[in-house]
């Protein structure tokens, strides 16, 4: 039987995965949220070089309310990007879109812990649609 070697990075990712899995679904937390599309790009710490660009539609029934994205730096310790608060504020204000930028606050690598932060940048756009109750109680989508 093979035993997994735990590292600060693996320990952190495991704890974050458990935190995410323990959270309720987006549909459960935000009953009015019917659709969420996420567009994001990872950028170098200088903010000039884009390393990736992704756009996808989230299924609120299956997606978790702890809404986070991994840092693209394979050596990053304790970083990543948690969009949970941005999403919560956007839904609370019933806004149709939210854009922003986050800087990874993790450590660049295991050899730089407590000395050099990762500082990769995430630029994101959240596009949301909400349900609106009708006279018969069914929900209809409303683009915000």
SULURZI-V471826 format. One line per field, one symbol per residue. psi: psi as a letter, one per 20 degrees, with the letter a starting at -180 (. if undefined). A space follows every 50 residues. Layout:
# SULURZI-V471826
psi=???
This chain:
# SULURZI-V471826
psi=pppppprhgggghgghgggghiqrrghggnhiphqppppqppqrhijgpp hqpqpqppohhhqqionqqqpioiippkcaoojggggghgghilqhqpqa pqppjaqhrhijpjgpqgjqpppqpppqqqqpqrhjiqpqqop.
